[in-house]
Every structure is written in C-alpha cells, then in structure tokens.
Amino acid sequence: MAELSTESLESRRRADLYVFLSSVYSQPPPAGIVELIRSRRLLDELSLSDDSPARAELAAFLDESAADPGLERDLTAEYTRLFVLPLGRKGPPIRPHESVFTDPQMRLGGKVTIGVKRFYDYAGAVLGKNCDEHPDHVGVEMEFMQFLCGIEVDAMDRGLAAEVEKCRVIQNDFLKEHLLRWIFDLCRYIRKESQSRFYAGVALMTEDFMSEEQTRLAGARAAAG
C-alpha cells in the first residue's frame, strides 16, 4: 500500500475532527465517545497538543469523571441544559444555530438558514443523520465540512487534482461565509455557561481547530494572489 502524503494525512485528520465535533454538538455523546472517555483514550484519539488548554481541560474531566457510573446520564443532562432547554433569559433561548448568532432577528429557517442549505445542495450533500435540526445547526455545519474533507481525500487518492481544488474552494467559501462568522461566539457561550469540563474542553478544542482553519484559509487566499 502506497504511503500517504502529508497533505492526505492532514485532510484525514481534519475529517476525523469534524466527525467528532459534529457528533458531540448534534446529540449527547454517543456510546463510542462514552467508551473513549471511560477507557481514557479520548485524548489519544483527538491528538491534542500537550500544551493546549483543551487537552488540560479534557484531562481534568477524565480524572474527575471517567470512572463515574453516572457519566452518560450526566453528559446527557448537560447537553440538554446547554443546547435544548431555555436558559431563563429574556427573549429566545440561545441555540447552536448560525442564524441565532448572525441574524439580528434570530430567525430559524430564514435567510441565513437558506444560504447554508444552498451550499449543501450545490455540493450534493445529504446531511443531518445525527441531528434532526435546521441546516444551520452547528452539528450539521460540522458534518458538511466532514463530508467535503471526505470528498477531498477520495479525490487525492484517485489523483484527481481538479476535483481536489474544487472541493477546497467550496470548503474555504463555506468557512468564510458561514462557519467562521459565528463559531467563536458559540464557543465563548459554551465555556461561559457549561457546568461540565467535557463541554468546556470541547469548546476550547473547537476554538483551536477553527483557528487552524482560519490560518489555512488565509494561506489559501495568499497563494491565490
């Protein structure tokens, strides 16, 4: 079997991170992630740098909770509290949807949501397997990026340079026009409101990864002149 290029390995790493983030934002952590927590293999699977705040926060969570028999129940309760139930504020409850953060009227299903859906349709993506939500839900947007990374990897493996470039253009446009416009605000909200080190750690990890994506996007713009 041919050795994978550095470029291909990086695309696979990005796809894996988007899979994880889509999963934990779309629903309470599923059985596979709960098992990674209980076995304390979560940090190895995520390949977080040793000095990252996200790794420190998630390591502290594992120390406190990996052996807790109520782990799955507690994570489900915290997910529901953060992302489903109202927080008792005036006005609509905060939801992990792009339209809530970028539309002044916070209209779910409005212009912002329609704009996101157009990207999905253009790319031929059928999404929302784990998340019965509007297209601009963070879990679905992460799933879309994973979908695109998967296409990029497949095109690399088949030597289809034009297809790789087309896929990267769609990724960069979607990040610029949608995900990067609001994801950092969502992460700050999660870190402020979360009572669980798991979700605080996931928010920190998301910020780190999205900063990497921002840098990669800036590099792509510079290369394009």
Secondary structure, DSSP 8 states (H G I E B T S, - for coil): -----HHHHHHHHHHHHHHHHHHHHHSS--HHHHHHHHTT-HHHHHT--TT-HHHHHHHHHHHHHTT-TTHHHHHHHHHHHHHTS--S-SSS---SBHHHHH-TT--TTSHHHHHHHHHHHHHT----SS--S-TTBHHHHHHHHHHHHHHHHHHHHTT-HHHHHHHHHHHHHHIIIIIHHHHHHHHHHHHHH-SSHHHHHHHHHHHHHHHHHHHHHHHHHHHH-
